[in-house]
Structure formats: structure tokens, C-alpha cells
Amino acid sequence: MKQCELKTKPAFRALIRLNVYTLLDLGKISPESLVNAHGLGPTSLVKLEPFLTYSIVQF
């Protein structure tokens, strides 16, 4: 599984405010919500983009 490391605390806190704790949680959030979230800047969004399509875990 890919890993994404957000090194900025504002980005991490923004995901927590959106109740995103796992990749499955991230898949439930609309891209518009992420763009409008305070603390998620362009760099963070670029790092999260590959993970936005995760909705089902494959084994």
C-alpha cells in the first residue's frame, strides 16, 4: 500500500477536522471539501491526489 506523509501540522489538523483518519475516510470526502479546507494548501493536495480514489481496500 502506498504511504503519504504530510509533514505540515496545518494539513494534518485539517484532515482531522474533516474526520479523515484512513484512506477509506479520505475516499468519502469530496474534492471540493478538501480544496476549501483551511490548512490544506496546494502542496498537500498534490500529495493527497493519488489517494483520493481509494474507496475499497483490495487484498
C-alpha positions in Angstrom: 0.0 0.0 0.0 1.2 3.5 -0.8 2.1 5.8 2.1 1.6 9.5 2.2 3.4 11.6 4.7 2.1 15.1 5.4 4.8 16.9 7.2 2.8 20.1 8.0 0.7 20.2 11.1 -1.9 22.5 9.5 -2.6 19.9 6.8 -2.7 17.1 9.4 -5.1 19.1 11.6 -7.3 19.9 8.5 -7.7 16.2 7.8 -8.6 15.6 11.5 -11.3 18.3 11.3 -12.7 16.6 8.3 -12.7 13.3 10.2 -10.2 11.7 7.9 -8.2 9.1 9.7 -7.8 6.4 7.0 -7.7 6.1 3.2 -11.3 4.9 3.3 -12.3 8.1 5.1 -10.4 10.2 2.5 -12.4 8.5 -0.2 -15.6 9.7 1.4 -14.6 13.4 1.3 -15.4 15.4 -1.8 -12.5 17.1 -3.6 -14.3 20.5 -3.1 -14.2 19.9 0.7 -10.5 19.3 0.6 -9.8 22.3 -1.6 -11.8 24.5 0.8 -10.4 23.1 4.0 -8.3 25.6 5.9 -4.8 24.2 6.3 -4.6 22.2 3.1 -2.5 24.0 0.6 -1.5 23.2 -3.0 1.4 21.1 -1.9 -0.7 18.9 0.4 -3.4 18.5 -2.2 -0.8 17.3 -4.7 0.4 14.7 -2.2 -3.1 13.5 -1.4 -4.3 13.3 -5.0 -3.2 9.7 -5.7 -5.1 8.6 -2.6 -8.5 10.2 -3.4 -9.7 7.2 -5.4 -9.4 4.7 -2.5 -12.8 3.6 -1.6 -12.3 -0.2 -1.4 -9.3 -2.0 0.1 -8.0 -4.7 -2.2 -6.1 -7.7 -0.9 
